[in-house]
Amino acid sequence: MDRNSAATTADDFLDQALLEEAAKKSGLLWVRADGESQARPLWHAWHDGAVVVVGDGTEQPLHGLTAGARAVVTVRSKDKGGRLTGWDAEVVELAPEGEAWLGAVEELKGKRLNAPDTDTIAERWARECRVLRLQPAGALTERPGAMPDGSHAARPMPTPATTRRPIPAGLPKLLLKRR
């Protein structure tokens, strides 16, 4: 084995370790499906060498993520919240009640916060939701020391929860009285 291939193997090993550790520790990923203009935040779990997510039905929306498609995954740092690493992923939909699905669901159940039906969540997911596996496809596209230029800032996605209205006329008076 020549020196360059040994260095490449070491880099690949370190990249895989960074990807796995970052995905395990972060509670949130940013995922942009092919054809989508914006990444979406998704909660996830790490299982068997890939990220697994559950969505649709009454869970998080998985817009644009379809079996056989590609996606771009960005993992944020758990402590600082900034982007830590990113990679291209292949989307695989796991068949409900299959061996891979059961393993993924066991990991996801532990990460699901405030579930209304913790005892029967797997049955609900099998009935209403999709469980997707986001498998790394190729080398890391972002990592410490090799980040793209630019801020990557994006406009917030439209939502009916937005309540941007003029401030009430009496609010300045209330605020000034407190001083």
C-alpha positions as CSV (number, residue, x, y, z in Angstrom):
1,M,0.0,0.0,0.0
2,D,1.5,3.4,-1.0
3,R,1.5,6.4,1.3
4,N,-1.4,8.2,-0.5
5,S,-3.8,5.3,-0.2
6,A,-2.9,4.9,3.5
7,A,-3.6,8.6,4.1
8,T,-6.9,8.3,2.2
9,T,-7.9,5.3,4.3
10,A,-7.1,7.2,7.5
11,D,-9.0,10.2,6.3
12,D,-12.0,8.0,5.4
13,F,-11.9,6.4,8.8
14,L,-11.7,9.7,10.6
15,D,-14.6,11.1,8.4
16,Q,-16.7,8.1,9.3
17,A,-16.0,8.5,13.0
18,L,-16.8,12.2,12.8
19,L,-20.1,11.6,11.0
20,E,-21.1,8.9,13.4
21,E,-20.2,10.7,16.6
22,A,-21.8,14.0,15.4
23,A,-25.0,12.2,14.4
24,K,-25.2,10.3,17.6
25,K,-24.8,13.4,19.8
26,S,-26.9,15.9,17.9
27,G,-30.6,15.9,18.5
28,L,-31.4,17.7,15.3
29,L,-30.3,17.4,11.6
30,W,-30.9,19.7,8.7
31,V,-32.0,17.7,5.7
32,R,-32.5,19.0,2.1
33,A,-34.1,16.6,-0.3
34,D,-33.1,16.7,-4.0
35,G,-35.3,19.2,-5.7
36,E,-36.0,21.2,-2.5
37,S,-34.7,24.7,-2.0
38,Q,-34.4,24.6,1.8
39,A,-33.3,22.2,4.4
40,R,-35.7,21.1,7.1
41,P,-34.9,20.3,10.7
42,L,-35.5,16.7,11.7
43,W,-35.1,14.8,14.9
44,H,-33.4,11.4,14.4
45,A,-31.5,8.5,15.8
46,W,-28.3,6.8,14.7
47,H,-28.8,3.1,13.9
48,D,-26.6,0.5,12.1
49,G,-24.4,3.0,10.3
50,A,-27.0,5.5,9.2
51,V,-29.4,8.2,10.4
52,V,-33.0,7.0,10.8
53,V,-36.0,9.4,10.9
54,V,-39.7,8.8,11.3
55,G,-42.3,11.2,9.9
56,D,-45.5,12.0,8.1
57,G,-48.8,11.0,9.7
58,T,-48.9,12.9,13.0
59,E,-45.1,13.1,13.2
60,Q,-42.6,15.5,11.6
61,P,-43.1,16.2,7.8
62,L,-40.7,14.4,5.5
63,H,-41.4,16.6,2.4
64,G,-39.5,15.5,-0.7
65,L,-37.7,12.5,1.0
66,T,-38.6,9.5,-1.1
67,A,-37.1,6.1,-1.4
68,G,-34.2,6.0,-3.9
69,A,-33.7,9.8,-3.8
70,R,-30.7,11.7,-2.5
71,A,-30.6,14.2,0.2
72,V,-28.0,16.6,1.8
73,V,-27.6,16.2,5.5
74,T,-26.0,18.8,7.8
75,V,-25.3,18.0,11.4
76,R,-25.0,20.7,14.0
77,S,-22.8,20.8,17.0
78,K,-24.8,19.9,20.2
79,D,-23.0,22.4,22.4
80,K,-22.7,25.5,20.1
81,G,-25.4,24.8,17.6
82,G,-23.2,25.6,14.5
83,R,-22.8,23.4,11.5
84,L,-20.3,20.6,12.2
85,T,-20.4,18.3,9.3
86,G,-22.4,17.5,6.2
87,W,-22.8,14.7,3.7
88,D,-24.8,13.4,0.8
89,A,-27.2,10.6,1.7
90,E,-29.2,8.0,-0.1
91,V,-32.8,7.7,1.2
92,V,-34.1,4.2,1.9
93,E,-37.6,3.6,3.1
94,L,-37.8,0.7,5.6
95,A,-40.7,-1.8,5.3
96,P,-42.9,-1.7,8.4
97,E,-42.4,-4.6,10.8
98,G,-39.2,-5.8,8.9
99,E,-36.0,-6.5,10.9
100,A,-34.4,-3.2,9.9
101,W,-37.6,-1.3,10.6
102,L,-37.9,-2.8,14.1
103,G,-34.3,-2.0,15.0
104,A,-34.7,1.6,13.8
105,V,-38.0,2.0,15.6
106,E,-36.4,0.8,18.9
107,E,-33.7,3.6,18.5
108,L,-36.3,6.2,17.5
109,K,-38.6,5.4,20.4
110,G,-35.9,6.4,22.9
111,K,-35.5,9.8,21.1
112,R,-39.1,10.7,20.7
113,L,-40.0,13.3,23.3
114,N,-43.5,13.8,24.7
115,A,-45.2,11.0,22.6
116,P,-48.9,10.9,23.4
117,D,-48.9,7.0,23.1
118,T,-45.6,5.7,24.3
119,D,-46.9,2.2,24.8
120,T,-48.3,1.8,21.3
121,I,-46.1,4.2,19.3
122,A,-44.6,1.4,17.1
123,E,-48.0,0.3,16.0
124,R,-49.0,3.9,15.2
125,W,-45.8,4.4,13.2
126,A,-46.3,1.2,11.3
127,R,-49.9,2.3,10.4
128,E,-49.4,6.1,9.8
129,C,-45.8,7.0,9.3
130,R,-42.7,6.3,7.2
131,V,-39.3,5.3,8.7
132,L,-36.5,6.4,6.5
133,R,-32.8,5.5,6.6
134,L,-30.4,8.2,5.4
135,Q,-27.3,6.3,4.4
136,P,-24.0,8.2,3.8
137,A,-23.2,8.2,0.1
138,G,-19.6,9.2,-0.4
139,A,-17.1,11.4,1.5
140,L,-18.1,14.2,3.8
141,T,-18.9,17.4,2.0
142,E,-18.3,19.6,5.1
143,R,-16.1,19.0,8.1
144,P,-14.0,21.2,10.5
145,G,-11.3,22.9,8.4
146,A,-13.2,22.3,5.1
147,M,-16.4,24.3,5.4
148,P,-17.9,26.2,2.4
149,D,-17.8,30.0,2.3
150,G,-20.9,32.1,3.0
151,S,-23.4,32.2,5.8
152,H,-25.9,29.7,4.5
153,A,-28.6,31.9,6.1
154,A,-32.1,31.3,4.7
155,R,-35.5,32.9,5.1
156,P,-37.7,31.1,7.6
157,M,-40.2,28.7,6.0
158,P,-43.7,30.0,5.7
159,T,-45.9,28.9,8.5
160,P,-49.4,29.8,9.8
161,A,-47.8,30.3,13.2
162,T,-46.3,33.6,12.1
163,T,-47.9,36.4,14.1
164,R,-46.0,39.4,12.7
165,R,-48.3,42.4,13.3
166,P,-47.9,46.0,14.3
167,I,-47.2,46.4,18.1
168,P,-50.3,47.5,20.1
169,A,-50.5,51.3,20.5
170,G,-50.4,51.1,24.3
171,L,-47.3,49.0,24.5
172,P,-44.7,51.8,24.4
173,K,-46.5,53.6,27.3
174,L,-46.4,50.4,29.4
175,L,-42.7,49.9,28.7
176,L,-41.8,53.5,29.6
177,K,-43.8,53.4,32.9
178,R,-41.6,50.5,34.1
179,R,-38.4,52.6,33.9
